Amino acid sequence: MLVRADIKSGKLGACGFAPGSNGLLALTAIFQTARRGMVSDCADGEGRWLAQRRAWLTAAMLFLFMLINFADKAVLGLSAVPIMRELGLNHAQFGLIGTSFFAFFSIAGACTGLLVSRMIANRVALGLDEGPAYPVALHAAYKWFPDNRRPLPTSLIAIGVAVGTGVVAPAIVWVIHTYSWHAAFAVLGVVGLLWCVVWVSFGREGRLVANSEFGAGGNERHVPYSQLLLSRTVIGRVLSEFSAYWLLTIAVVWLPAYLEKGRGYSAAQTGWMVTLPPLCQILLTPTVCWISELLRRSGLSSRLSRGFVSAVCVFIAGLMTTLLPLSHGPVLPIVCTALAFSAGTIIFSLGPVMIAELTSVQQRGTMLGINNAIATLAGPLAPMVMGFVIDAGSNAVHGYRTAFVVAGACVTAGALVSLALINPEADLRRTAQEGEVLRA
């Protein structure tokens, strides 16, 4: 993809195809074709073209980062049955393993979030610290893209989660059943190390673009973190992301076991079934984010174009999760599986964009990290709670049914509360008013 950027104004443009573009850059062409309104700056200089090429190359590398990061997580769920069989574990015990696997992600996310805004080369932290991977990746990407152009690159990075948890699942299942679950863990470890080498060698920092709502350059106004964290948009966004991450964790840890033991699918069928949500996410995420970006650029408020859209998607995910164990026939379970664990992930793309909208550049990394840390608390909680609920059932099928119905009902309730809370415009007005009072 031949891409260019206006370094002074932050405008981005797409100007056709260039020889030598690799597969990942070609993938970004899918997103770029929707951005033809930015072509006017294409002839403004080779430097701008290089900057925009670097921007999308960075986004592509971050896509790979998230792919590897979540493949590392997916291997646990895909190995659930052989691990429980080999180690003699029940569902509650395996749930505690899942909890321990996710336990330090929230802590690491908060700690790294506090540091990332102050680091000259946060690409080093990005390569070494998988726990807070997503907020660090987004903070790095947002140094290349202005506010009204962020949904699409964010969706590209988020798609890495889908590919990592589902599209590569058949390959992971093949390794597990051909060799062992030990081999699957080892292969992913080597792939992760290779990515680290490439990132440290070729990753670059983007320009630090100021958020005009908070002043220019290094004079951006500092807003107390207590005020930011207690804003209605942040609370609503965290609630939605917590709900969506609960479902994502269930999909990673429990969905493969449920499909085998609760629905009676074979291991091979399960390997392909778990690819449905990621495939659906790959289609939904860029499409919904593109629509959201068009709505925002047409003048629709951020509350509607970003908040409403993302909350409705989480609501749909919760509803489908509730219906999944109650569904019958050859088609309905497939539809529920695909939508239950894909629709809600839209909040992972639009939610961070709203957080960046509310914060100065200097505070953005910290806020993304803290918000991610709170939302991902669902990670250590969901596997444990699901395990205990499943074991409390009269049998595995009954336990799975109860666990999924309760989880779905809680997610739908969380989505409705988020829908009422999220309002970036109101929060920005309040921040501006309180800033005026302080200056007076």
C-alpha positions as CSV (number, residue, x, y, z in Angstrom):
1,M,0.0,0.0,0.0
2,L,1.4,3.3,-1.0
3,V,0.5,5.6,1.8
4,R,1.4,9.2,2.8
5,A,0.9,11.6,5.7
6,D,0.9,15.3,6.3
7,I,3.3,15.5,9.2
8,K,2.3,19.0,10.2
9,S,-1.5,18.6,10.1
10,G,-1.7,14.9,10.9
11,K,-3.8,14.1,7.8
12,L,-3.5,10.6,6.4
13,G,-3.9,9.5,2.9
14,A,-4.0,6.4,0.6
15,C,-2.6,6.7,-2.9
16,G,-2.7,3.2,-4.4
17,F,-0.4,0.2,-4.4
18,A,3.4,0.2,-4.4
19,P,5.7,-2.6,-5.5
20,G,7.3,-4.6,-2.7
21,S,4.4,-4.2,-0.2
22,N,4.3,-7.3,1.9
23,G,1.2,-9.3,2.8
24,L,0.5,-7.4,6.0
25,L,0.8,-4.0,4.3
26,A,-1.5,-5.4,1.7
27,L,-4.0,-6.2,4.4
28,T,-4.0,-2.6,5.5
29,A,-5.1,-1.7,2.0
30,I,-8.5,-3.1,2.9
31,F,-8.7,-0.4,5.6
32,Q,-7.1,2.3,3.5
33,T,-9.6,2.0,0.6
34,A,-12.2,3.5,2.8
35,R,-10.1,6.5,3.4
36,R,-10.2,8.1,0.0
37,G,-11.2,11.5,1.5
38,M,-7.6,11.9,2.6
39,V,-6.0,11.7,-0.9
40,S,-5.5,15.4,-1.3
41,D,-2.2,15.4,0.6
42,C,-0.7,12.6,-1.5
43,A,1.6,14.9,-3.6
44,D,2.9,16.9,-0.6
45,G,6.3,15.1,-0.3
46,E,8.2,11.9,-0.1
47,G,8.8,12.4,3.7
48,R,5.0,12.3,4.3
49,W,4.7,9.2,2.3
50,L,7.4,7.5,4.3
51,A,5.8,8.7,7.6
52,Q,2.5,7.2,6.6
53,R,4.1,4.0,5.4
54,R,5.9,3.7,8.7
55,A,2.6,4.4,10.6
56,W,0.8,1.5,8.9
57,L,3.9,-0.7,9.1
58,T,3.9,-0.1,12.8
59,A,0.2,-1.0,13.0
60,A,0.9,-4.2,11.1
61,M,3.7,-5.2,13.5
62,L,1.4,-4.5,16.4
63,F,-1.2,-6.7,14.8
64,L,1.3,-9.5,14.8
65,F,2.2,-8.7,18.4
66,M,-1.4,-9.1,19.5
67,L,-1.8,-12.3,17.4
68,I,1.2,-13.9,19.2
69,N,0.1,-12.6,22.6
70,F,-3.4,-14.1,22.4
71,A,-2.2,-17.3,20.7
72,D,-0.2,-17.8,23.9
73,K,-3.5,-17.5,25.8
74,A,-5.5,-19.7,23.5
75,V,-3.2,-22.6,23.8
76,L,-4.3,-23.1,27.4
77,G,-8.0,-23.5,26.5
78,L,-7.2,-25.7,23.5
79,S,-5.1,-27.9,25.8
80,A,-7.7,-28.0,28.5
81,V,-8.9,-31.6,27.9
82,P,-5.5,-33.3,27.6
83,I,-4.2,-31.2,30.6
84,M,-7.1,-32.2,32.8
85,R,-6.7,-35.8,31.8
86,E,-2.9,-35.9,32.2
87,L,-2.8,-34.1,35.5
88,G,-6.1,-35.5,36.9
89,L,-7.7,-32.1,37.4
90,N,-11.4,-31.3,37.8
91,H,-13.1,-28.2,36.4
92,A,-12.5,-26.1,39.5
93,Q,-8.8,-26.9,39.6
94,F,-8.3,-26.2,35.9
95,G,-10.3,-22.9,36.4
96,L,-7.7,-22.0,39.1
97,I,-4.9,-22.6,36.6
98,G,-6.7,-20.2,34.2
99,T,-7.0,-17.7,37.0
100,S,-3.3,-17.9,37.8
101,F,-2.5,-17.5,34.1
102,F,-4.4,-14.2,33.9
103,A,-3.7,-13.1,37.5
104,F,-0.7,-10.7,36.9
105,F,-2.0,-9.2,33.7
106,S,-4.1,-6.6,35.5
107,I,-1.2,-5.7,37.8
108,A,1.3,-5.5,35.0
109,G,-1.1,-3.4,33.0
110,A,-1.4,-0.8,35.7
111,C,2.3,-0.6,36.5
112,T,3.4,-0.4,32.8
113,G,0.6,2.1,32.1
114,L,2.2,4.4,34.7
115,L,5.6,4.1,33.0
116,V,4.8,4.0,29.3
117,S,4.0,7.7,28.9
118,R,7.4,8.5,30.4
119,M,9.5,6.2,28.3
120,I,11.5,7.4,25.3
121,A,11.5,4.0,23.8
122,N,8.3,2.2,24.9
123,R,8.9,-0.3,22.1
124,V,11.3,-2.0,24.6
125,A,8.6,-2.4,27.1
126,L,6.3,-3.6,24.4
127,G,8.6,-6.4,23.4
128,L,9.3,-7.5,26.9
129,D,5.9,-7.2,28.7
130,E,3.0,-9.2,27.3
131,G,0.7,-8.5,30.3
132,P,-0.3,-4.9,29.4
133,A,0.2,-5.7,25.7
134,Y,-2.9,-4.0,24.3
135,P,-2.7,-0.6,26.0
136,V,1.0,-0.3,25.3
137,A,0.4,-1.3,21.7
138,L,-2.3,1.3,21.3
139,H,-0.3,4.1,22.9
140,A,2.5,3.3,20.4
141,A,0.1,3.4,17.5
142,Y,-1.7,6.6,18.6
143,K,1.6,8.4,18.3
144,W,1.2,7.9,14.5
145,F,-2.5,8.6,14.1
146,P,-4.7,11.6,15.1
147,D,-8.0,11.2,17.0
148,N,-10.4,11.1,14.1
149,R,-8.2,8.5,12.3
150,R,-7.7,6.1,15.1
151,P,-10.6,3.6,14.9
152,L,-9.3,1.8,11.8
153,P,-5.7,1.2,13.0
154,T,-7.1,0.3,16.4
155,S,-9.3,-2.3,14.7
156,L,-6.3,-3.7,12.8
157,I,-4.4,-4.2,16.1
158,A,-7.5,-5.7,17.8
159,I,-7.9,-8.2,14.9
160,G,-4.6,-9.7,16.0
161,V,-6.5,-10.9,19.1
162,A,-9.1,-12.7,16.9
163,V,-6.4,-14.3,14.7
164,G,-4.4,-15.3,17.7
165,T,-7.3,-16.9,19.6
166,G,-9.1,-18.6,16.7
167,V,-7.6,-18.5,13.2
168,V,-4.4,-20.3,14.3
169,A,-6.4,-22.6,16.5
170,P,-6.5,-25.5,14.0
171,A,-2.7,-25.3,13.8
172,I,-2.3,-25.4,17.6
173,V,-4.8,-28.3,17.8
174,W,-2.8,-30.2,15.2
175,V,0.5,-29.7,17.2
176,I,-1.3,-30.8,20.4
177,H,-2.7,-34.0,18.9
178,T,0.3,-34.8,16.7
179,Y,2.9,-34.1,19.4
180,S,1.7,-32.9,22.8
181,W,0.4,-29.8,24.5
182,H,3.9,-29.3,25.8
183,A,5.1,-28.9,22.2
184,A,2.4,-26.3,21.5
185,F,3.5,-24.1,24.4
186,A,7.2,-24.4,23.3
187,V,6.4,-23.5,19.6
188,L,4.6,-20.3,20.6
189,G,7.4,-19.3,23.0
190,V,9.9,-19.4,20.2
191,V,7.6,-17.4,17.9
192,G,7.2,-14.8,20.6
193,L,11.0,-14.4,21.0
194,L,11.4,-14.0,17.2
195,W,8.9,-11.2,17.2
196,C,10.7,-9.4,20.0
197,V,13.9,-9.5,18.0
198,V,12.2,-7.9,14.9
199,W,10.4,-5.3,17.0
200,V,13.5,-4.1,18.9
201,S,15.4,-4.0,15.5
202,F,12.8,-2.1,13.4
203,G,10.2,-0.6,15.7
204,R,10.1,3.2,15.8
205,E,8.5,5.9,18.0
206,G,5.8,8.1,16.3
207,R,5.6,11.8,16.7
208,L,4.0,12.9,20.0
209,V,0.8,14.6,18.7
210,A,-0.8,16.9,21.3
211,N,-4.5,16.6,22.1
212,S,-5.9,20.0,21.2
213,E,-8.5,19.7,23.9
214,F,-5.7,20.0,26.5
215,G,-3.4,22.6,25.0
216,A,-0.5,22.4,22.6
217,G,2.7,20.3,22.7
218,G,4.4,20.2,26.1
219,N,1.9,22.7,27.6
220,E,-0.9,20.3,27.7
221,R,-3.1,20.7,30.8
222,H,-2.8,18.0,33.4
223,V,-6.1,16.6,34.7
224,P,-6.2,14.8,38.1
225,Y,-6.4,11.1,37.6
226,S,-9.2,10.8,40.1
227,Q,-11.3,13.1,37.9
228,L,-10.5,11.1,34.8
229,L,-11.1,7.7,36.4
230,L,-14.5,8.8,37.9
231,S,-15.8,10.3,34.7
232,R,-18.9,8.6,33.4
233,T,-17.3,7.7,30.1
234,V,-14.4,5.9,31.8
235,I,-16.7,4.1,34.2
236,G,-19.0,3.0,31.4
237,R,-16.2,2.0,29.1
238,V,-14.5,-0.1,31.9
239,L,-17.8,-1.8,32.7
240,S,-18.3,-2.7,29.0
241,E,-14.7,-3.9,28.6
242,F,-14.9,-5.9,31.8
243,S,-18.0,-7.6,30.5
244,A,-16.5,-8.3,27.1
245,Y,-13.2,-9.5,28.6
246,W,-15.2,-11.9,30.8
247,L,-16.6,-13.5,27.6
248,L,-13.2,-13.4,25.9
249,T,-11.6,-15.3,28.8
250,I,-14.5,-17.8,28.8
251,A,-13.8,-18.3,25.1
252,V,-10.1,-18.8,25.7
253,V,-10.3,-21.1,28.7
254,W,-13.7,-22.8,28.7
255,L,-15.2,-22.7,25.2
256,P,-13.1,-25.6,23.8
257,A,-13.9,-27.8,26.8
258,Y,-17.6,-26.9,26.6
259,L,-17.9,-27.8,22.9
260,E,-16.3,-31.2,23.6
261,K,-17.9,-32.1,26.9
262,G,-21.0,-30.0,26.9
263,R,-22.0,-30.2,23.2
264,G,-20.4,-33.5,22.2
265,Y,-18.2,-32.2,19.4
266,S,-15.0,-34.1,18.5
267,A,-11.6,-32.5,19.1
268,A,-11.2,-31.8,15.4
269,Q,-14.6,-30.2,15.2
270,T,-13.9,-28.1,18.3
271,G,-10.7,-26.8,16.7
272,W,-12.7,-25.5,13.8
273,M,-15.6,-24.3,15.9
274,V,-13.4,-22.0,18.0
275,T,-12.3,-20.3,14.8
276,L,-15.9,-19.0,14.2
277,P,-15.8,-16.0,16.7
278,P,-12.4,-14.8,15.5
279,L,-13.5,-15.0,11.9
280,C,-16.6,-13.1,12.7
281,Q,-14.6,-10.6,14.6
282,I,-12.2,-10.1,11.7
283,L,-15.2,-9.1,9.6
284,L,-17.1,-7.1,12.3
285,T,-14.3,-5.1,13.8
286,P,-13.0,-3.1,10.8
287,T,-16.6,-2.8,9.4
288,V,-18.1,-1.4,12.6
289,C,-15.1,0.8,13.3
290,W,-15.2,2.2,9.7
291,I,-18.9,3.0,10.1
292,S,-18.1,4.6,13.5
293,E,-15.4,6.7,12.0
294,L,-17.6,7.8,9.1
295,L,-20.4,8.7,11.6
296,R,-17.9,10.7,13.7
297,R,-16.5,12.6,10.7
298,S,-20.0,13.4,9.5
299,G,-20.6,15.3,12.7
300,L,-22.3,12.7,14.9
301,S,-21.3,12.9,18.6
302,S,-18.7,10.6,20.0
303,R,-21.4,9.4,22.5
304,L,-23.4,8.0,19.6
305,S,-20.8,7.1,17.0
306,R,-18.5,5.4,19.5
307,G,-20.3,4.9,22.9
308,F,-23.7,3.7,21.6
309,V,-22.3,1.5,18.9
310,S,-19.9,-0.3,21.2
311,A,-22.4,-0.8,24.1
312,V,-25.0,-2.3,21.7
313,C,-22.3,-4.7,20.4
314,V,-21.6,-5.8,24.0
315,F,-25.3,-6.2,24.6
316,I,-25.6,-8.5,21.6
317,A,-22.7,-10.6,22.8
318,G,-24.3,-11.1,26.2
319,L,-27.7,-12.0,24.6
320,M,-26.0,-14.6,22.4
321,T,-24.1,-16.1,25.3
322,T,-27.3,-16.6,27.2
323,L,-28.9,-18.3,24.2
324,L,-26.0,-20.5,23.4
325,P,-26.6,-23.4,25.9
326,L,-30.3,-23.1,25.2
327,S,-30.0,-23.4,21.4
328,H,-30.6,-26.6,19.4
329,G,-30.3,-27.7,15.8
330,P,-27.4,-27.5,13.4
331,V,-27.4,-23.8,12.7
332,L,-28.4,-21.8,15.9
333,P,-25.6,-23.0,18.1
334,I,-23.1,-22.0,15.4
335,V,-24.6,-18.5,15.1
336,C,-24.7,-18.0,18.9
337,T,-21.1,-19.2,19.3
338,A,-19.9,-16.9,16.5
339,L,-21.7,-13.7,17.8
340,A,-21.4,-14.4,21.6
341,F,-17.6,-14.2,21.5
342,S,-17.0,-11.7,18.7
343,A,-19.6,-8.9,18.8
344,G,-18.5,-7.6,22.3
345,T,-14.9,-7.2,21.2
346,I,-15.8,-4.0,19.3
347,I,-15.5,-2.2,22.7
348,F,-11.7,-3.1,22.6
349,S,-11.4,-0.9,19.5
350,L,-13.7,2.0,20.2
351,G,-13.2,2.1,24.0
352,P,-9.5,3.1,23.9
353,V,-10.3,5.7,21.2
354,M,-12.7,7.4,23.7
355,I,-10.1,7.2,26.5
356,A,-7.6,8.9,24.2
357,E,-10.2,11.5,23.3
358,L,-10.5,12.4,27.0
359,T,-6.9,12.6,28.0
360,S,-3.8,14.6,27.1
361,V,-0.9,12.7,25.3
362,Q,1.2,12.8,28.5
363,Q,-1.6,11.0,30.5
364,R,-2.9,8.8,27.7
365,G,-0.6,5.8,28.3
366,T,-1.3,5.8,32.0
367,M,-5.1,6.0,31.5
368,L,-5.0,3.2,28.9
369,G,-3.0,1.1,31.2
370,I,-5.1,1.6,34.3
371,N,-8.3,1.1,32.4
372,N,-7.0,-2.0,30.8
373,A,-5.9,-3.3,34.3
374,I,-9.3,-2.8,35.7
375,A,-11.2,-4.3,32.8
376,T,-8.9,-7.3,32.6
377,L,-9.6,-8.2,36.2
378,A,-12.3,-10.4,34.5
379,G,-9.3,-12.5,33.3
380,P,-8.4,-14.1,36.7
381,L,-12.0,-14.1,37.9
382,A,-13.9,-15.7,35.0
383,P,-12.1,-19.1,34.8
384,M,-12.4,-19.7,38.5
385,V,-16.0,-18.6,38.8
386,M,-17.0,-20.7,35.7
387,G,-15.1,-23.7,37.0
388,F,-17.0,-23.6,40.4
389,V,-20.4,-23.1,38.7
390,I,-19.7,-26.0,36.3
391,D,-18.7,-28.4,39.1
392,A,-21.8,-27.3,41.1
393,G,-24.1,-28.6,38.4
394,S,-25.6,-32.1,38.6
395,N,-23.5,-33.0,35.6
396,A,-21.2,-31.3,33.1
397,V,-23.9,-30.3,30.7
398,H,-26.1,-28.8,33.4
399,G,-23.2,-27.0,34.9
400,Y,-22.1,-25.5,31.6
401,R,-25.6,-24.4,30.8
402,T,-26.0,-22.5,34.1
403,A,-22.6,-20.9,33.8
404,F,-23.2,-19.6,30.3
405,V,-26.7,-18.3,31.0
406,V,-25.6,-16.4,34.1
407,A,-22.5,-15.0,32.4
408,G,-24.7,-13.8,29.4
409,A,-27.3,-12.2,31.7
410,C,-24.6,-10.2,33.6
411,V,-23.0,-9.0,30.4
412,T,-26.3,-7.7,29.0
413,A,-26.9,-5.8,32.2
414,G,-23.4,-4.3,32.1
415,A,-23.9,-3.2,28.5
416,L,-27.2,-1.4,29.4
417,V,-25.5,0.5,32.3
418,S,-22.6,1.4,30.0
419,L,-25.0,2.7,27.4
420,A,-26.5,5.1,29.9
421,L,-23.1,6.3,31.2
422,I,-20.8,6.9,28.2
423,N,-20.8,10.5,27.2
424,P,-17.3,11.9,26.1
425,E,-18.7,15.3,25.2
426,A,-20.2,15.8,28.6
427,D,-16.9,14.7,30.3
428,L,-14.8,17.1,28.1
429,R,-17.1,20.0,29.0
430,R,-16.8,19.2,32.7
431,T,-13.0,19.0,32.4
432,A,-12.8,22.3,30.6
433,Q,-15.1,24.0,33.2
434,E,-13.1,22.7,36.1
435,G,-9.9,23.8,34.4
436,E,-11.3,27.3,34.0
437,V,-12.1,27.4,37.7
438,L,-8.6,26.3,38.7
439,R,-7.0,28.9,36.5
440,A,-9.3,31.6,37.9
